[in-house]
Amino acid sequence: QGQVSLLSSRAAAVQEMWRKFTKEEHIRSHAKVKSSEQRGIRARVIEQYPALEEHIEDILPKKSDLYVCKCTESRQVILDPSGEFIFFQCRSGPFIPTLRLLHRYPDILPKYQVDRGAIRFVLSGANIMSPGLTSTGGRMDDVPAESRTACGC
């Protein structure tokens, strides 16, 4: 019986992880950022993603208002002036770009590309294993350990 409850709690955790993010359920507060805090966010984004420096004015314009949504579980989301989510942050960790931002600026992160045989497994939620990256069709940029990367198919 102990294993059954452990399995059901794991299943609940996995289901929670993949549930859709909704404004009503996950956002606690929504506030305009002070200009000094906005400068700090811009500086940290440029520090973390140097490739965005030439596009930073398009993403986070100096003269526009910037909003931050405080979410549940110590997360926050940065919104661009049009209200689109562009970065999220867990606790005081690094800013992580959203998929939409990665699609607009695909060269801001180093890339890993899996081979054709791994695509359906990755899209089904499987972990990416070394053979999918090192075989013909797979590709890896050289990055230090624990770096954020974008994975493509």
Chimera marker file (.cmm) of the C-alpha trace (Angstrom):
<marker_set name="trace">
<marker id="1" x="0.000" y="0.000" z="0.000" r="1" g="1" b="0" radius="0.5"/>
<marker id="2" x="2.930" y="2.347" z="0.673" r="1" g="1" b="0" radius="0.5"/>
<marker id="3" x="4.099" y="1.937" z="-2.918" r="1" g="1" b="0" radius="0.5"/>
<marker id="4" x="0.634" y="2.615" z="-4.312" r="1" g="1" b="0" radius="0.5"/>
<marker id="5" x="0.414" y="5.952" z="-2.491" r="1" g="1" b="0" radius="0.5"/>
<marker id="6" x="3.958" y="6.814" z="-3.614" r="1" g="1" b="0" radius="0.5"/>
<marker id="7" x="3.047" y="6.081" z="-7.242" r="1" g="1" b="0" radius="0.5"/>
<marker id="8" x="-0.163" y="8.081" z="-7.046" r="1" g="1" b="0" radius="0.5"/>
<marker id="9" x="1.680" y="11.072" z="-5.538" r="1" g="1" b="0" radius="0.5"/>
<marker id="10" x="4.262" y="10.871" z="-8.344" r="1" g="1" b="0" radius="0.5"/>
<marker id="11" x="1.477" y="10.726" z="-10.932" r="1" g="1" b="0" radius="0.5"/>
<marker id="12" x="-0.158" y="13.762" z="-9.332" r="1" g="1" b="0" radius="0.5"/>
<marker id="13" x="3.166" y="15.641" z="-9.407" r="1" g="1" b="0" radius="0.5"/>
<marker id="14" x="3.676" y="14.842" z="-13.099" r="1" g="1" b="0" radius="0.5"/>
<marker id="15" x="0.105" y="15.867" z="-13.916" r="1" g="1" b="0" radius="0.5"/>
<marker id="16" x="0.590" y="19.144" z="-12.012" r="1" g="1" b="0" radius="0.5"/>
<marker id="17" x="3.831" y="19.837" z="-13.882" r="1" g="1" b="0" radius="0.5"/>
<marker id="18" x="2.208" y="19.530" z="-17.326" r="1" g="1" b="0" radius="0.5"/>
<marker id="19" x="-1.046" y="21.313" z="-16.542" r="1" g="1" b="0" radius="0.5"/>
<marker id="20" x="-1.715" y="24.490" z="-18.499" r="1" g="1" b="0" radius="0.5"/>
<marker id="21" x="-0.660" y="27.770" z="-16.939" r="1" g="1" b="0" radius="0.5"/>
<marker id="22" x="-3.689" y="30.004" z="-16.364" r="1" g="1" b="0" radius="0.5"/>
<marker id="23" x="-3.775" y="33.617" z="-15.291" r="1" g="1" b="0" radius="0.5"/>
<marker id="24" x="-6.620" y="33.119" z="-12.818" r="1" g="1" b="0" radius="0.5"/>
<marker id="25" x="-5.036" y="30.157" z="-11.087" r="1" g="1" b="0" radius="0.5"/>
<marker id="26" x="-1.306" y="30.890" z="-11.098" r="1" g="1" b="0" radius="0.5"/>
<marker id="27" x="-0.804" y="34.688" z="-11.028" r="1" g="1" b="0" radius="0.5"/>
<marker id="28" x="-1.068" y="36.283" z="-7.590" r="1" g="1" b="0" radius="0.5"/>
<marker id="29" x="-0.200" y="39.893" z="-8.460" r="1" g="1" b="0" radius="0.5"/>
<marker id="30" x="0.574" y="42.044" z="-11.466" r="1" g="1" b="0" radius="0.5"/>
<marker id="31" x="2.585" y="45.261" z="-11.038" r="1" g="1" b="0" radius="0.5"/>
<marker id="32" x="4.396" y="47.900" z="-13.054" r="1" g="1" b="0" radius="0.5"/>
<marker id="33" x="8.140" y="47.836" z="-12.436" r="1" g="1" b="0" radius="0.5"/>
<marker id="34" x="10.021" y="50.940" z="-11.261" r="1" g="1" b="0" radius="0.5"/>
<marker id="35" x="12.488" y="52.343" z="-13.772" r="1" g="1" b="0" radius="0.5"/>
<marker id="36" x="15.480" y="51.414" z="-11.582" r="1" g="1" b="0" radius="0.5"/>
<marker id="37" x="14.278" y="47.814" z="-11.349" r="1" g="1" b="0" radius="0.5"/>
<marker id="38" x="13.622" y="47.822" z="-15.103" r="1" g="1" b="0" radius="0.5"/>
<marker id="39" x="17.239" y="48.888" z="-15.738" r="1" g="1" b="0" radius="0.5"/>
<marker id="40" x="18.395" y="46.036" z="-13.492" r="1" g="1" b="0" radius="0.5"/>
<marker id="41" x="16.291" y="43.492" z="-15.377" r="1" g="1" b="0" radius="0.5"/>
<marker id="42" x="17.604" y="44.762" z="-18.725" r="1" g="1" b="0" radius="0.5"/>
<marker id="43" x="21.193" y="44.543" z="-17.465" r="1" g="1" b="0" radius="0.5"/>
<marker id="44" x="20.726" y="40.990" z="-16.151" r="1" g="1" b="0" radius="0.5"/>
<marker id="45" x="19.069" y="39.852" z="-19.390" r="1" g="1" b="0" radius="0.5"/>
<marker id="46" x="21.973" y="41.269" z="-21.445" r="1" g="1" b="0" radius="0.5"/>
<marker id="47" x="24.480" y="39.690" z="-19.049" r="1" g="1" b="0" radius="0.5"/>
<marker id="48" x="22.785" y="36.283" z="-19.299" r="1" g="1" b="0" radius="0.5"/>
<marker id="49" x="22.049" y="36.473" z="-23.057" r="1" g="1" b="0" radius="0.5"/>
<marker id="50" x="24.725" y="38.609" z="-24.780" r="1" g="1" b="0" radius="0.5"/>
<marker id="51" x="23.236" y="37.784" z="-28.212" r="1" g="1" b="0" radius="0.5"/>
<marker id="52" x="20.134" y="39.812" z="-27.226" r="1" g="1" b="0" radius="0.5"/>
<marker id="53" x="22.066" y="43.060" z="-26.757" r="1" g="1" b="0" radius="0.5"/>
<marker id="54" x="21.320" y="44.302" z="-30.279" r="1" g="1" b="0" radius="0.5"/>
<marker id="55" x="17.610" y="43.409" z="-29.865" r="1" g="1" b="0" radius="0.5"/>
<marker id="56" x="17.088" y="44.526" z="-26.248" r="1" g="1" b="0" radius="0.5"/>
<marker id="57" x="15.405" y="47.782" z="-27.288" r="1" g="1" b="0" radius="0.5"/>
<marker id="58" x="12.800" y="45.785" z="-29.245" r="1" g="1" b="0" radius="0.5"/>
<marker id="59" x="12.196" y="43.357" z="-26.377" r="1" g="1" b="0" radius="0.5"/>
<marker id="60" x="12.413" y="45.660" z="-23.345" r="1" g="1" b="0" radius="0.5"/>
<marker id="61" x="12.218" y="49.294" z="-24.558" r="1" g="1" b="0" radius="0.5"/>
<marker id="62" x="13.540" y="51.895" z="-22.112" r="1" g="1" b="0" radius="0.5"/>
<marker id="63" x="10.609" y="54.270" z="-22.574" r="1" g="1" b="0" radius="0.5"/>
<marker id="64" x="7.837" y="51.664" z="-22.225" r="1" g="1" b="0" radius="0.5"/>
<marker id="65" x="6.311" y="50.279" z="-19.069" r="1" g="1" b="0" radius="0.5"/>
<marker id="66" x="7.432" y="46.840" z="-17.945" r="1" g="1" b="0" radius="0.5"/>
<marker id="67" x="5.178" y="44.583" z="-15.903" r="1" g="1" b="0" radius="0.5"/>
<marker id="68" x="6.049" y="41.672" z="-13.643" r="1" g="1" b="0" radius="0.5"/>
<marker id="69" x="3.548" y="39.029" z="-12.619" r="1" g="1" b="0" radius="0.5"/>
<marker id="70" x="4.258" y="37.350" z="-9.300" r="1" g="1" b="0" radius="0.5"/>
<marker id="71" x="3.107" y="33.757" z="-9.506" r="1" g="1" b="0" radius="0.5"/>
<marker id="72" x="2.632" y="30.875" z="-7.135" r="1" g="1" b="0" radius="0.5"/>
<marker id="73" x="5.613" y="28.823" z="-5.945" r="1" g="1" b="0" radius="0.5"/>
<marker id="74" x="8.090" y="31.751" z="-5.980" r="1" g="1" b="0" radius="0.5"/>
<marker id="75" x="7.975" y="32.306" z="-9.729" r="1" g="1" b="0" radius="0.5"/>
<marker id="76" x="7.630" y="35.510" z="-11.656" r="1" g="1" b="0" radius="0.5"/>
<marker id="77" x="6.923" y="36.302" z="-15.290" r="1" g="1" b="0" radius="0.5"/>
<marker id="78" x="8.204" y="39.350" z="-17.184" r="1" g="1" b="0" radius="0.5"/>
<marker id="79" x="5.799" y="40.861" z="-19.720" r="1" g="1" b="0" radius="0.5"/>
<marker id="80" x="6.798" y="42.981" z="-22.702" r="1" g="1" b="0" radius="0.5"/>
<marker id="81" x="4.945" y="46.276" z="-23.363" r="1" g="1" b="0" radius="0.5"/>
<marker id="82" x="2.306" y="44.446" z="-25.450" r="1" g="1" b="0" radius="0.5"/>
<marker id="83" x="1.530" y="42.098" z="-22.533" r="1" g="1" b="0" radius="0.5"/>
<marker id="84" x="3.214" y="38.983" z="-23.932" r="1" g="1" b="0" radius="0.5"/>
<marker id="85" x="5.208" y="36.758" z="-21.559" r="1" g="1" b="0" radius="0.5"/>
<marker id="86" x="8.892" y="36.961" z="-22.526" r="1" g="1" b="0" radius="0.5"/>
<marker id="87" x="10.864" y="35.653" z="-19.540" r="1" g="1" b="0" radius="0.5"/>
<marker id="88" x="10.144" y="33.720" z="-16.392" r="1" g="1" b="0" radius="0.5"/>
<marker id="89" x="12.228" y="33.369" z="-13.272" r="1" g="1" b="0" radius="0.5"/>
<marker id="90" x="12.169" y="30.894" z="-10.409" r="1" g="1" b="0" radius="0.5"/>
<marker id="91" x="13.101" y="32.409" z="-7.074" r="1" g="1" b="0" radius="0.5"/>
<marker id="92" x="16.157" y="34.641" z="-7.714" r="1" g="1" b="0" radius="0.5"/>
<marker id="93" x="17.544" y="32.383" z="-10.446" r="1" g="1" b="0" radius="0.5"/>
<marker id="94" x="18.307" y="33.304" z="-14.035" r="1" g="1" b="0" radius="0.5"/>
<marker id="95" x="15.742" y="34.729" z="-16.429" r="1" g="1" b="0" radius="0.5"/>
<marker id="96" x="14.616" y="31.965" z="-18.783" r="1" g="1" b="0" radius="0.5"/>
<marker id="97" x="13.179" y="32.975" z="-22.177" r="1" g="1" b="0" radius="0.5"/>
<marker id="98" x="9.766" y="31.712" z="-23.191" r="1" g="1" b="0" radius="0.5"/>
<marker id="99" x="9.375" y="29.586" z="-26.310" r="1" g="1" b="0" radius="0.5"/>
<marker id="100" x="7.834" y="32.516" z="-28.178" r="1" g="1" b="0" radius="0.5"/>
<marker id="101" x="10.901" y="34.639" z="-27.493" r="1" g="1" b="0" radius="0.5"/>
<marker id="102" x="13.158" y="31.755" z="-28.556" r="1" g="1" b="0" radius="0.5"/>
<marker id="103" x="11.207" y="31.454" z="-31.808" r="1" g="1" b="0" radius="0.5"/>
<marker id="104" x="11.629" y="35.191" z="-32.480" r="1" g="1" b="0" radius="0.5"/>
<marker id="105" x="15.351" y="35.173" z="-31.563" r="1" g="1" b="0" radius="0.5"/>
<marker id="106" x="16.579" y="31.588" z="-32.098" r="1" g="1" b="0" radius="0.5"/>
<marker id="107" x="20.279" y="32.361" z="-31.624" r="1" g="1" b="0" radius="0.5"/>
<marker id="108" x="20.153" y="33.567" z="-28.019" r="1" g="1" b="0" radius="0.5"/>
<marker id="109" x="20.841" y="30.097" z="-26.571" r="1" g="1" b="0" radius="0.5"/>
<marker id="110" x="23.266" y="27.348" z="-27.578" r="1" g="1" b="0" radius="0.5"/>
<marker id="111" x="21.447" y="24.558" z="-29.403" r="1" g="1" b="0" radius="0.5"/>
<marker id="112" x="21.137" y="20.808" z="-29.094" r="1" g="1" b="0" radius="0.5"/>
<marker id="113" x="19.497" y="19.019" z="-32.010" r="1" g="1" b="0" radius="0.5"/>
<marker id="114" x="18.257" y="15.452" z="-31.739" r="1" g="1" b="0" radius="0.5"/>
<marker id="115" x="18.255" y="13.012" z="-34.658" r="1" g="1" b="0" radius="0.5"/>
<marker id="116" x="15.051" y="12.117" z="-36.498" r="1" g="1" b="0" radius="0.5"/>
<marker id="117" x="14.520" y="8.881" z="-34.582" r="1" g="1" b="0" radius="0.5"/>
<marker id="118" x="14.342" y="10.710" z="-31.239" r="1" g="1" b="0" radius="0.5"/>
<marker id="119" x="11.841" y="13.381" z="-32.257" r="1" g="1" b="0" radius="0.5"/>
<marker id="120" x="8.640" y="11.489" z="-31.438" r="1" g="1" b="0" radius="0.5"/>
<marker id="121" x="10.005" y="10.421" z="-28.041" r="1" g="1" b="0" radius="0.5"/>
<marker id="122" x="11.112" y="13.957" z="-27.123" r="1" g="1" b="0" radius="0.5"/>
<marker id="123" x="7.739" y="15.361" z="-28.187" r="1" g="1" b="0" radius="0.5"/>
<marker id="124" x="6.086" y="12.748" z="-25.950" r="1" g="1" b="0" radius="0.5"/>
<marker id="125" x="8.079" y="14.026" z="-22.966" r="1" g="1" b="0" radius="0.5"/>
<marker id="126" x="11.080" y="11.669" z="-22.892" r="1" g="1" b="0" radius="0.5"/>
<marker id="127" x="14.446" y="12.773" z="-21.576" r="1" g="1" b="0" radius="0.5"/>
<marker id="128" x="17.068" y="13.452" z="-24.216" r="1" g="1" b="0" radius="0.5"/>
<marker id="129" x="19.727" y="10.759" z="-24.175" r="1" g="1" b="0" radius="0.5"/>
<marker id="130" x="23.243" y="10.890" z="-25.577" r="1" g="1" b="0" radius="0.5"/>
<marker id="131" x="22.579" y="8.604" z="-28.591" r="1" g="1" b="0" radius="0.5"/>
<marker id="132" x="19.912" y="11.003" z="-29.873" r="1" g="1" b="0" radius="0.5"/>
<marker id="133" x="22.436" y="13.835" z="-29.841" r="1" g="1" b="0" radius="0.5"/>
<marker id="134" x="25.594" y="12.053" z="-31.002" r="1" g="1" b="0" radius="0.5"/>
<marker id="135" x="24.226" y="9.967" z="-33.897" r="1" g="1" b="0" radius="0.5"/>
<marker id="136" x="23.853" y="11.184" z="-37.489" r="1" g="1" b="0" radius="0.5"/>
<marker id="137" x="21.411" y="14.087" z="-37.523" r="1" g="1" b="0" radius="0.5"/>
<marker id="138" x="22.093" y="15.077" z="-33.914" r="1" g="1" b="0" radius="0.5"/>
<marker id="139" x="24.145" y="18.152" z="-33.104" r="1" g="1" b="0" radius="0.5"/>
<marker id="140" x="25.468" y="19.796" z="-29.954" r="1" g="1" b="0" radius="0.5"/>
<marker id="141" x="27.035" y="23.217" z="-29.456" r="1" g="1" b="0" radius="0.5"/>
<marker id="142" x="29.987" y="23.308" z="-27.084" r="1" g="1" b="0" radius="0.5"/>
<marker id="143" x="28.738" y="24.587" z="-23.712" r="1" g="1" b="0" radius="0.5"/>
<marker id="144" x="29.916" y="24.442" z="-20.094" r="1" g="1" b="0" radius="0.5"/>
<marker id="145" x="28.140" y="22.113" z="-17.663" r="1" g="1" b="0" radius="0.5"/>
<marker id="146" x="24.793" y="23.305" z="-16.246" r="1" g="1" b="0" radius="0.5"/>
<marker id="147" x="24.233" y="25.786" z="-19.127" r="1" g="1" b="0" radius="0.5"/>
<marker id="148" x="20.770" y="26.574" z="-20.426" r="1" g="1" b="0" radius="0.5"/>
<marker id="149" x="20.321" y="25.312" z="-23.973" r="1" g="1" b="0" radius="0.5"/>
<marker id="150" x="17.584" y="25.184" z="-26.583" r="1" g="1" b="0" radius="0.5"/>
<marker id="151" x="16.641" y="21.772" z="-27.928" r="1" g="1" b="0" radius="0.5"/>
<marker id="152" x="15.446" y="21.420" z="-31.480" r="1" g="1" b="0" radius="0.5"/>
<marker id="153" x="14.267" y="18.623" z="-33.672" r="1" g="1" b="0" radius="0.5"/>
<link id1="1" id2="2" r="1" g="1" b="0" radius="0.2"/>
<link id1="2" id2="3" r="1" g="1" b="0" radius="0.2"/>
<link id1="3" id2="4" r="1" g="1" b="0" radius="0.2"/>
<link id1="4" id2="5" r="1" g="1" b="0" radius="0.2"/>
<link id1="5" id2="6" r="1" g="1" b="0" radius="0.2"/>
<link id1="6" id2="7" r="1" g="1" b="0" radius="0.2"/>
<link id1="7" id2="8" r="1" g="1" b="0" radius="0.2"/>
<link id1="8" id2="9" r="1" g="1" b="0" radius="0.2"/>
<link id1="9" id2="10" r="1" g="1" b="0" radius="0.2"/>
<link id1="10" id2="11" r="1" g="1" b="0" radius="0.2"/>
<link id1="11" id2="12" r="1" g="1" b="0" radius="0.2"/>
<link id1="12" id2="13" r="1" g="1" b="0" radius="0.2"/>
<link id1="13" id2="14" r="1" g="1" b="0" radius="0.2"/>
<link id1="14" id2="15" r="1" g="1" b="0" radius="0.2"/>
<link id1="15" id2="16" r="1" g="1" b="0" radius="0.2"/>
<link id1="16" id2="17" r="1" g="1" b="0" radius="0.2"/>
<link id1="17" id2="18" r="1" g="1" b="0" radius="0.2"/>
<link id1="18" id2="19" r="1" g="1" b="0" radius="0.2"/>
<link id1="19" id2="20" r="1" g="1" b="0" radius="0.2"/>
<link id1="20" id2="21" r="1" g="1" b="0" radius="0.2"/>
<link id1="21" id2="22" r="1" g="1" b="0" radius="0.2"/>
<link id1="22" id2="23" r="1" g="1" b="0" radius="0.2"/>
<link id1="23" id2="24" r="1" g="1" b="0" radius="0.2"/>
<link id1="24" id2="25" r="1" g="1" b="0" radius="0.2"/>
<link id1="25" id2="26" r="1" g="1" b="0" radius="0.2"/>
<link id1="26" id2="27" r="1" g="1" b="0" radius="0.2"/>
<link id1="27" id2="28" r="1" g="1" b="0" radius="0.2"/>
<link id1="28" id2="29" r="1" g="1" b="0" radius="0.2"/>
<link id1="29" id2="30" r="1" g="1" b="0" radius="0.2"/>
<link id1="30" id2="31" r="1" g="1" b="0" radius="0.2"/>
<link id1="31" id2="32" r="1" g="1" b="0" radius="0.2"/>
<link id1="32" id2="33" r="1" g="1" b="0" radius="0.2"/>
<link id1="33" id2="34" r="1" g="1" b="0" radius="0.2"/>
<link id1="34" id2="35" r="1" g="1" b="0" radius="0.2"/>
<link id1="35" id2="36" r="1" g="1" b="0" radius="0.2"/>
<link id1="36" id2="37" r="1" g="1" b="0" radius="0.2"/>
<link id1="37" id2="38" r="1" g="1" b="0" radius="0.2"/>
<link id1="38" id2="39" r="1" g="1" b="0" radius="0.2"/>
<link id1="39" id2="40" r="1" g="1" b="0" radius="0.2"/>
<link id1="40" id2="41" r="1" g="1" b="0" radius="0.2"/>
<link id1="41" id2="42" r="1" g="1" b="0" radius="0.2"/>
<link id1="42" id2="43" r="1" g="1" b="0" radius="0.2"/>
<link id1="43" id2="44" r="1" g="1" b="0" radius="0.2"/>
<link id1="44" id2="45" r="1" g="1" b="0" radius="0.2"/>
<link id1="45" id2="46" r="1" g="1" b="0" radius="0.2"/>
<link id1="46" id2="47" r="1" g="1" b="0" radius="0.2"/>
<link id1="47" id2="48" r="1" g="1" b="0" radius="0.2"/>
<link id1="48" id2="49" r="1" g="1" b="0" radius="0.2"/>
<link id1="49" id2="50" r="1" g="1" b="0" radius="0.2"/>
<link id1="50" id2="51" r="1" g="1" b="0" radius="0.2"/>
<link id1="51" id2="52" r="1" g="1" b="0" radius="0.2"/>
<link id1="52" id2="53" r="1" g="1" b="0" radius="0.2"/>
<link id1="53" id2="54" r="1" g="1" b="0" radius="0.2"/>
<link id1="54" id2="55" r="1" g="1" b="0" radius="0.2"/>
<link id1="55" id2="56" r="1" g="1" b="0" radius="0.2"/>
<link id1="56" id2="57" r="1" g="1" b="0" radius="0.2"/>
<link id1="57" id2="58" r="1" g="1" b="0" radius="0.2"/>
<link id1="58" id2="59" r="1" g="1" b="0" radius="0.2"/>
<link id1="59" id2="60" r="1" g="1" b="0" radius="0.2"/>
<link id1="60" id2="61" r="1" g="1" b="0" radius="0.2"/>
<link id1="61" id2="62" r="1" g="1" b="0" radius="0.2"/>
<link id1="62" id2="63" r="1" g="1" b="0" radius="0.2"/>
<link id1="63" id2="64" r="1" g="1" b="0" radius="0.2"/>
<link id1="64" id2="65" r="1" g="1" b="0" radius="0.2"/>
<link id1="65" id2="66" r="1" g="1" b="0" radius="0.2"/>
<link id1="66" id2="67" r="1" g="1" b="0" radius="0.2"/>
<link id1="67" id2="68" r="1" g="1" b="0" radius="0.2"/>
<link id1="68" id2="69" r="1" g="1" b="0" radius="0.2"/>
<link id1="69" id2="70" r="1" g="1" b="0" radius="0.2"/>
<link id1="70" id2="71" r="1" g="1" b="0" radius="0.2"/>
<link id1="71" id2="72" r="1" g="1" b="0" radius="0.2"/>
<link id1="72" id2="73" r="1" g="1" b="0" radius="0.2"/>
<link id1="73" id2="74" r="1" g="1" b="0" radius="0.2"/>
<link id1="74" id2="75" r="1" g="1" b="0" radius="0.2"/>
<link id1="75" id2="76" r="1" g="1" b="0" radius="0.2"/>
<link id1="76" id2="77" r="1" g="1" b="0" radius="0.2"/>
<link id1="77" id2="78" r="1" g="1" b="0" radius="0.2"/>
<link id1="78" id2="79" r="1" g="1" b="0" radius="0.2"/>
<link id1="79" id2="80" r="1" g="1" b="0" radius="0.2"/>
<link id1="80" id2="81" r="1" g="1" b="0" radius="0.2"/>
<link id1="81" id2="82" r="1" g="1" b="0" radius="0.2"/>
<link id1="82" id2="83" r="1" g="1" b="0" radius="0.2"/>
<link id1="83" id2="84" r="1" g="1" b="0" radius="0.2"/>
<link id1="84" id2="85" r="1" g="1" b="0" radius="0.2"/>
<link id1="85" id2="86" r="1" g="1" b="0" radius="0.2"/>
<link id1="86" id2="87" r="1" g="1" b="0" radius="0.2"/>
<link id1="87" id2="88" r="1" g="1" b="0" radius="0.2"/>
<link id1="88" id2="89" r="1" g="1" b="0" radius="0.2"/>
<link id1="89" id2="90" r="1" g="1" b="0" radius="0.2"/>
<link id1="90" id2="91" r="1" g="1" b="0" radius="0.2"/>
<link id1="91" id2="92" r="1" g="1" b="0" radius="0.2"/>
<link id1="92" id2="93" r="1" g="1" b="0" radius="0.2"/>
<link id1="93" id2="94" r="1" g="1" b="0" radius="0.2"/>
<link id1="94" id2="95" r="1" g="1" b="0" radius="0.2"/>
<link id1="95" id2="96" r="1" g="1" b="0" radius="0.2"/>
<link id1="96" id2="97" r="1" g="1" b="0" radius="0.2"/>
<link id1="97" id2="98" r="1" g="1" b="0" radius="0.2"/>
<link id1="98" id2="99" r="1" g="1" b="0" radius="0.2"/>
<link id1="99" id2="100" r="1" g="1" b="0" radius="0.2"/>
<link id1="100" id2="101" r="1" g="1" b="0" radius="0.2"/>
<link id1="101" id2="102" r="1" g="1" b="0" radius="0.2"/>
<link id1="102" id2="103" r="1" g="1" b="0" radius="0.2"/>
<link id1="103" id2="104" r="1" g="1" b="0" radius="0.2"/>
<link id1="104" id2="105" r="1" g="1" b="0" radius="0.2"/>
<link id1="105" id2="106" r="1" g="1" b="0" radius="0.2"/>
<link id1="106" id2="107" r="1" g="1" b="0" radius="0.2"/>
<link id1="107" id2="108" r="1" g="1" b="0" radius="0.2"/>
<link id1="108" id2="109" r="1" g="1" b="0" radius="0.2"/>
<link id1="109" id2="110" r="1" g="1" b="0" radius="0.2"/>
<link id1="110" id2="111" r="1" g="1" b="0" radius="0.2"/>
<link id1="111" id2="112" r="1" g="1" b="0" radius="0.2"/>
<link id1="112" id2="113" r="1" g="1" b="0" radius="0.2"/>
<link id1="113" id2="114" r="1" g="1" b="0" radius="0.2"/>
<link id1="114" id2="115" r="1" g="1" b="0" radius="0.2"/>
<link id1="115" id2="116" r="1" g="1" b="0" radius="0.2"/>
<link id1="116" id2="117" r="1" g="1" b="0" radius="0.2"/>
<link id1="117" id2="118" r="1" g="1" b="0" radius="0.2"/>
<link id1="118" id2="119" r="1" g="1" b="0" radius="0.2"/>
<link id1="119" id2="120" r="1" g="1" b="0" radius="0.2"/>
<link id1="120" id2="121" r="1" g="1" b="0" radius="0.2"/>
<link id1="121" id2="122" r="1" g="1" b="0" radius="0.2"/>
<link id1="122" id2="123" r="1" g="1" b="0" radius="0.2"/>
<link id1="123" id2="124" r="1" g="1" b="0" radius="0.2"/>
<link id1="124" id2="125" r="1" g="1" b="0" radius="0.2"/>
<link id1="125" id2="126" r="1" g="1" b="0" radius="0.2"/>
<link id1="126" id2="127" r="1" g="1" b="0" radius="0.2"/>
<link id1="127" id2="128" r="1" g="1" b="0" radius="0.2"/>
<link id1="128" id2="129" r="1" g="1" b="0" radius="0.2"/>
<link id1="129" id2="130" r="1" g="1" b="0" radius="0.2"/>
<link id1="130" id2="131" r="1" g="1" b="0" radius="0.2"/>
<link id1="131" id2="132" r="1" g="1" b="0" radius="0.2"/>
<link id1="132" id2="133" r="1" g="1" b="0" radius="0.2"/>
<link id1="133" id2="134" r="1" g="1" b="0" radius="0.2"/>
<link id1="134" id2="135" r="1" g="1" b="0" radius="0.2"/>
<link id1="135" id2="136" r="1" g="1" b="0" radius="0.2"/>
<link id1="136" id2="137" r="1" g="1" b="0" radius="0.2"/>
<link id1="137" id2="138" r="1" g="1" b="0" radius="0.2"/>
<link id1="138" id2="139" r="1" g="1" b="0" radius="0.2"/>
<link id1="139" id2="140" r="1" g="1" b="0" radius="0.2"/>
<link id1="140" id2="141" r="1" g="1" b="0" radius="0.2"/>
<link id1="141" id2="142" r="1" g="1" b="0" radius="0.2"/>
<link id1="142" id2="143" r="1" g="1" b="0" radius="0.2"/>
<link id1="143" id2="144" r="1" g="1" b="0" radius="0.2"/>
<link id1="144" id2="145" r="1" g="1" b="0" radius="0.2"/>
<link id1="145" id2="146" r="1" g="1" b="0" radius="0.2"/>
<link id1="146" id2="147" r="1" g="1" b="0" radius="0.2"/>
<link id1="147" id2="148" r="1" g="1" b="0" radius="0.2"/>
<link id1="148" id2="149" r="1" g="1" b="0" radius="0.2"/>
<link id1="149" id2="150" r="1" g="1" b="0" radius="0.2"/>
<link id1="150" id2="151" r="1" g="1" b="0" radius="0.2"/>
<link id1="151" id2="152" r="1" g="1" b="0" radius="0.2"/>
<link id1="152" id2="153" r="1" g="1" b="0" radius="0.2"/>
</marker_set>
